[in-house]
């Protein structure tokens, strides 16, 4: 940030702001189709749990139907671990990357899913780019949440479809080609730069999370907690956002509500177990009650 430029002042993402974006009310007669379909493309031999965390979080956020596309070597285990999901085994390279030719297995879902979460637990960034470049146009009518190495596809240009990016400081530094100190010097401005450059809604995660949109909105959420800085927490957040997007929320509301619900789940666990040591797998279990409470609270 230039020395003569004042830091950007984002708007607070507090209860009053969140009331602008009520959670979807599907009604008591809603079936699973009306609550949306989400596809999670994730996992690897070394990190199969990331796919499980994101997928379960999407269902806990209220999505009606779930499909998981995962490397062939872990697909069967995920099918047993998440019996609620359809699991599609995908061809993978020796290094663990999903192969671009495998995108053909997802063609039948192209017009059927409302949201796609791509990236949690994926490996081999360089070889994964071919798969991502083939997959994104296929899901041009879906909201796509990119996490972990999948975000590196930004190097191939701005998006022409609704995309949400969820980088932490290390990932943001990697994507922008800067140091962590540089991207954290003015995180609001960094988030806005990334959103504008890549035409995406960006949630720049940290002790405070900054959410920016390509049209210049910047919000700051300061309700996080130290216990959320744990392995698998980001995978869970990506799944929550994807689940809300599948239910019909636009990128900014889905991102804002997802970040808030993720933090509220952490605070709920911290009250019972203490501020450190609760697990990312436990966050999703808090969501239904939190969503019910938020839905019952009148908007102001």
C-alpha positions in Angstrom: 0.0 0.0 0.0 1.5 3.4 -0.9 2.5 5.5 2.1 0.3 8.4 1.0 -2.9 6.4 0.7 -5.2 6.0 3.8 -6.2 2.4 4.6 -9.5 1.4 3.1 -12.4 1.4 5.6 -14.7 -1.6 5.1 -18.2 -1.8 6.4 -18.7 -4.0 9.5 -20.3 -7.3 8.8 -22.4 -7.4 12.0 -25.9 -8.5 12.8 -27.5 -5.4 11.3 -25.6 -6.0 8.0 -26.4 -9.7 7.9 -30.1 -8.9 8.3 -29.9 -7.6 4.7 -29.4 -11.1 3.5 -31.9 -13.4 5.2 -31.3 -17.1 4.9 -33.6 -18.9 2.4 -37.0 -19.9 3.6 -38.0 -22.9 1.5 -41.2 -23.6 3.5 -42.3 -26.6 5.4 -43.4 -28.4 2.2 -40.0 -28.1 0.5 -38.4 -31.2 -0.9 -34.7 -31.9 -1.4 -34.8 -30.6 -5.0 -36.0 -27.2 -4.0 -33.2 -26.8 -1.5 -30.6 -27.1 -4.2 -27.9 -29.4 -5.5 -24.2 -29.1 -4.6 -21.2 -30.8 -6.2 -18.0 -31.1 -4.2 -14.9 -31.8 -6.2 -12.2 -32.4 -3.7 -9.8 -34.7 -1.9 -6.6 -36.7 -2.6 -4.9 -39.8 -1.3 -3.1 -37.8 1.3 -6.0 -35.5 2.3 -9.2 -37.5 1.8 -10.8 -35.9 4.9 -11.0 -32.5 3.2 -13.6 -33.8 0.8 -15.6 -35.2 3.7 -15.5 -32.0 5.7 -16.6 -29.8 2.8 -19.3 -32.2 1.7 -20.8 -32.7 5.1 -20.7 -29.0 5.7 -22.7 -28.3 2.5 -25.4 -30.7 3.7 -25.4 -29.2 7.2 -25.9 -25.8 5.6 -29.1 -27.1 4.2 -28.4 -28.2 0.6 -30.9 -30.8 -0.5 -28.7 -33.1 -2.7 -25.0 -33.8 -2.6 -22.6 -35.3 -5.2 -18.9 -35.7 -4.5 -16.4 -36.2 -7.2 -13.1 -37.5 -5.8 -10.0 -39.3 -7.0 -10.7 -43.0 -7.6 -8.4 -44.2 -4.8 -10.5 -42.5 -2.1 -14.0 -42.5 -3.6 -15.2 -45.8 -2.1 -14.1 -44.7 1.4 -15.9 -41.4 1.0 -19.1 -43.2 -0.2 -19.1 -45.2 3.1 -18.2 -42.1 5.1 -21.0 -40.0 3.6 -23.9 -42.4 2.8 -26.0 -39.4 1.9 -23.9 -38.6 -1.1 -23.6 -39.8 -4.7 -19.8 -40.3 -5.1 -18.2 -40.3 -8.6 -14.7 -41.8 -8.8 -12.4 -39.6 -10.9 -9.3 -40.5 -12.9 -6.1 -39.2 -11.3 -2.5 -38.8 -12.2 0.5 -40.4 -10.5 0.9 -37.2 -8.5 -2.7 -37.2 -7.3 -4.1 -34.5 -9.6 -7.5 -35.0 -11.2 -7.1 -35.6 -14.9 -8.7 -33.2 -17.4 -10.2 -36.1 -19.4 -12.2 -37.0 -16.3 -14.3 -33.9 -16.6 -16.5 -35.9 -19.1 -17.8 -37.9 -16.1 -19.4 -34.7 -14.8 -21.1 -33.6 -18.0 -24.5 -34.9 -16.8 -24.3 -32.6 -13.8 -23.5 -29.4 -15.8 -27.0 -28.0 -15.8 -28.2 -29.9 -12.7 -26.1 -28.4 -9.9 -26.7 -25.0 -8.3 -23.3 -24.8 -6.6 -19.8 -26.4 -7.0 -17.1 -26.5 -4.4 -13.7 -27.2 -5.9 -10.3 -27.6 -4.2 -10.3 -28.8 -0.6 -7.6 -31.4 -0.2 -6.6 -31.4 -3.9 -2.9 -31.9 -4.6 -0.4 -31.2 -7.5 -1.3 -27.6 -8.2 0.4 -27.5 -11.6 -1.3 -30.6 -13.1 -4.7 -29.8 -11.6 -4.9 -26.6 -13.7 -5.9 -28.5 -16.8 -8.8 -30.1 -15.0 -9.9 -26.8 -13.6 -9.7 -25.0 -16.9 -11.9 -27.8 -18.4 -14.4 -27.9 -15.5 -15.1 -24.2 -15.0 -16.8 -23.5 -18.3 -18.9 -26.7 -17.8 -20.4 -25.2 -14.7 -20.9 -21.7 -16.0 -24.5 -21.5 -14.7 -23.5 -22.6 -11.1 -22.0 -20.6 -8.3 -18.4 -22.0 -7.9 -16.5 -21.9 -4.7 -12.8 -22.3 -5.2 -10.6 -23.2 -2.2 -7.0 -24.3 -1.7 -4.9 -25.0 -4.8 -8.0 -24.6 -7.1 -7.7 -20.9 -6.6 -4.5 -20.9 -8.6 -6.6 -21.0 -11.8 -6.9 -17.2 -11.3 -3.6 -16.9 -13.1 -5.4 -17.8 -16.3 -7.6 -14.6 -16.2 -10.7 -13.1 -14.7 -13.8 -15.3 -14.3 -16.9 -14.9 -16.5 -19.2 -16.7 -14.1 -20.1 -16.4 -10.4 -17.1 -17.4 -8.4 -16.2 -17.2 -4.7 -12.5 -17.4 -3.6 -11.6 -18.2 0.0 -7.8 -17.5 0.5 -6.0 -17.2 3.8 -2.9 -14.9 4.0 -0.5 -17.4 2.7 -2.7 -18.4 -0.2 -3.4 -14.7 -1.1 0.3 -14.0 -1.1 0.9 -17.0 -3.4 -1.9 -15.9 -5.8 -0.7 -12.2 -6.0 3.0 -13.0 -6.0 3.7 -11.0 -2.9 4.8 -11.6 0.7 2.4 -12.3 3.5 3.4 -9.0 5.1 2.5 -7.1 2.0 -1.0 -8.6 1.6 -1.7 -8.2 5.3 -0.6 -4.6 5.5 -4.0 -3.5 4.2 -6.2 -6.6 4.0 -9.3 -4.7 3.0 -7.5 -3.2 0.0 -5.9 -6.6 -0.8 -9.3 -8.3 -0.9 -10.8 -5.6 -3.1 -7.8 -5.7 -5.5 -8.2 -9.5 -5.8 -12.0 -9.2 -6.3 -11.6 -6.6 -9.0 -8.7 -8.3 -10.7 -10.4 -11.7 -10.9 -14.1 -10.7 -11.0 -14.9 -12.8 -8.0 -16.3 -12.5 -4.5 -13.3 -12.9 -2.2 -13.3 -13.9 1.4 -9.8 -13.0 2.7 -9.7 -15.2 5.8 -7.9 -14.3 9.1 -8.5 -13.2 12.6 -10.7 -10.6 10.8 -12.1 -11.7 7.5 -12.5 -9.3 4.7 -15.1 -9.9 2.0 -14.9 -7.9 -1.2 -16.9 -7.9 -4.5 -15.8 -6.8 -8.0 -18.2 -3.8 -7.8 -16.3 -2.3 -4.9 -18.1 -3.5 -1.7 -15.8 -4.4 1.2 -17.0 -5.9 4.5 -15.1 -6.8 7.6 -16.2 -9.7 9.9 -14.5 -9.6 13.3 -16.4 -12.3 15.1 -13.9 -15.1 14.6 -12.0 -17.0 17.3 -8.6 -18.6 17.7 -10.0 -22.1 17.7 -11.0 -21.8 14.1 -7.4 -21.7 13.1 -7.2 -25.4 12.9 -6.7 -28.1 10.3 -9.8 -28.6 8.1 -11.6 -25.4 9.2 -11.2 -23.8 5.8 -12.6 -26.9 4.1 -15.6 -26.7 6.3 -16.1 -23.0 5.5 -16.0 -23.7 1.7 -18.6 -26.4 2.2 -20.9 -24.1 4.2 -20.7 -21.3 1.5 -21.3 -23.9 -1.2 -24.4 -25.2 0.6 -25.8 -21.8 1.1 -25.2 -21.0 -2.6 -26.9 -24.2 -3.6 -29.9 -23.0 -1.6 -30.1 -19.9 -3.9 -28.0 -17.3 -2.1 -25.9 -15.0 -4.4 -22.2 -15.0 -3.9 -21.9 -12.1 -1.5 -24.8 -13.1 0.8 -23.6 -16.8 0.7 -20.1 -15.7 1.6 -21.1 -13.3 4.3 -23.6 -15.7 5.9 -21.1 -18.6 5.6 -18.3 -16.7 7.3 -20.7 -15.7 10.1 -22.1 -19.2 10.6 -18.6 -20.7 10.6 -17.5 -18.3 13.3 -20.7 -18.9 15.4 -20.1 -22.6 15.2 -16.6 -22.0 16.6 -17.9 -19.9 19.4 -20.6 -22.5 20.3 -17.9 -25.2 20.5 -15.6 -22.9 22.5 -18.2 -22.4 25.1 -18.5 -26.1 25.7 -14.9 -27.3 25.2 -12.7 -24.3 25.6 -11.2 -21.9 23.0 -8.7 -24.4 21.6 -8.8 -28.1 20.7 -12.3 -28.5 19.2 -12.1 -30.1 15.7 -13.1 -28.9 12.3 -15.3 -32.0 11.9 -17.4 -30.8 14.9 -18.2 -27.4 13.3 -20.8 -28.7 10.9 -22.9 -30.3 13.7 -23.5 -26.9 15.1 -25.0 -25.5 11.9 -28.6 -26.7 11.9 -29.4 -25.1 15.3 -27.6 -21.9 14.3 -29.4 -21.7 11.0 -32.7 -22.3 12.8 -32.0 -19.5 15.3 -30.9 -17.1 12.5 -34.0 -17.9 10.4 -36.3 -17.4 13.4 -34.8 -14.0 14.2 -36.8 -11.2 12.6 -34.9 -9.0 10.1 -34.5 -5.4 11.1 
